[in-house]
Amino acid sequence: GDGQIEQLCQSVTSTSYHREMDLEAAEIDRTCLSEVLPAAQDAASSFGITQAAANPAIVKKVKKVVDTRLDAPELAVALQQLSEFYGNNTLENRRNLRSTIERRSVDVNKKFVGCFADVMAKLERVEGHVERLADCSQRMRQRLQAAQATTSQVLKITDQLQKKEVTAESQKEVVQAFLTRFRLQPNEMAVLNSGEISDEFLVVLSRVAEIQVVSKKLLRVHHKTALMDIVDEAGALQEKAYNRLYKWLQEKFARVHADSSDMPSLMKTALKTLRARSQLYKVCLDDLAVSRRQALSQRFLQALTRGGPNGHPKPIEIHAHDPQRYIADMLAWVHQALASERELLAALFSAANEDALSTEAIAAAPSGGGS
């Protein structure tokens, strides 16, 4: 390596100055040198040369050579490397030793540089790859930051939408409950608008009346457009349903017979329901009275002129020559007819509070018959 070559240069440079004195002096051990050094000092003293007069540089170099350890691993390695290219121990070789070592060091460095040229090229390619990776990482970091900002915004919007969804669901449940409470279902609308008059029809109609009553109570506290619309809608449905109920009762009253003591419960319930519309109820009672009056009139004329079925009982006019019996038969028929009508109306108006209306209807029937 460069460190070994530098040490070699220093060692060879240090010893080259003493090769001219004796080349073999470098191979003797430190003991021999220590014996020669006092003798040299004595000889110098005999010639009048003192230690102070000696050249300090030479003394320093000689001392350094003496102090050098010949068994040092570094020196052994340096001498081994020197033996590979150092030739004969000539004066020219000794003088050119330093330049030779330097040239060898330059050659070694050139080989070192040549060996590392491929490594440097690869390192440069790796550096280019690293730079591109750094650029990609920077772009990815920027994209991640942008995505994070977008994602945070999306998450924020999602959270807001989820909260709105929860609020909307709760509002939907409230609206659904409100509509269930204050609006008719499609099947109920079908029954009320186009279905037959039945118990289900009357139940739906009573529910419409309840909706209207509750809505009007709420309007006293909350003046809401929805409640007003519900009241209007319920009113329209009621009017339509009551009109259908009135027409249905008209048809049923026209078919009522005097001996029908057992009236259908549906007619009773329908007539009771119609009381909510007093005008229609009064008109319905008038129609009932007219219908019963016409029926009694026809029955009275038939009893007066034709008699009963198959001629039994005989016509009342048979006894027209006997005024007393004639009037008695007519009064007997009227009494029987009044009893039948009373039973009919009692069956129709089964509630106790309808007695006055029943009496009024019964009174209206014979008056029409007399006329």
C-alpha positions, 0 to 999 in steps of 0.5 A: 500500500501507499503507507508501506511504500512511504515507510520504504522511502523513508527507510531507504533514504535514511540508509542511503547516506551511510552506504558510502561508508560501509554497506555491510554496516547496515547488517550488523546488530545494534551491539556492534554499532554501540561498540564502534561508536565509542571508538569513533568518538575516541579517535575524534578526540585524539584528533582534537574533534569534540562532540560539539564540533561534529555536524549535528545533522550527521550525528542525528542521522547516525543516532537514528540509524543506531536506534532503528530496530532491525527486527521491526516488521515494517523494516522487514517488509520494506527490505523484502519489497526492496529486494524485488527490484534493487539490483547490484549494490553500485554507486549509481543504484544507490544514488538512483534508489530514491528516484527508482522508489518514487517511479515505482510508487508512481507506477503502483499508483497508476495501476491502482488508479487503473484498477479503480477506473471501472470501480469509479465508472460503476460508482458514477453509474450508481451515483446517477442511479442514486440521483435519479432515485432521489429525484423519484423519491422527491416526486413521490414525496410531493405526490404523497403530500398532495395525495395526503392533502387531497385525502384529508379533504376527502376524509373531511368531506366524507365525515361531513357527508356521514354526519349529514347521512345520519341526520338525514336518516333520523329526519327520514324516520321522523318524516316516515313516522309523521306520514304514517301517522297523518297520511293514508297508505296506498291500500287505504286510499284504494279502499276509500276511493274505489273500494266497496262500502265495508267495515274496512271502508268505515275504519279508514274513514274514521282514521281520516276523521282522526287525522283531521282532528289531530291536525287541527289541534296541532295547527293551534300550536304549530302553523305549518304548511304541511299540517294545513295541506294534511287538513285540506287533504283529509277534508277532501277525502272525507267529503268524497267518502261521505258522499259515497256513503250517503249514496250507498245508504240511499240505495240500501234504504230503498230496498228495506222491507217492512218485515226486516226486523234484523238490520245489517250491522254495516248499515247501522255503523254506516248511519252512525258514521254519517252523523259526523256530517249533519246535513247529509245525515238529515238528508239521509233521514229525509230520504228514509222517511220518503222511501218508507212513506212511499212504501207504506202508501203502496202497501196501504193501497194494496191492502185497501183494494187488493188485500193480501197475497192469494186474496187473504186477508180480503181487501178492506174496501169489501166492508165499505158499506159498513163505515164503522168496520171499514174505519176499524179495519183501516185503523187496525192496518195502520196500527200494525204498520206502525208497529212494523215500522217502529221495529224496523227503525228500532233495528236501524237506530239501535242506539238509545239516543236515536229514539227521538229520530225513530219516533220522528221517522215513524210519525212522518210515514203514516202522515204521508200514507194518509195523504 
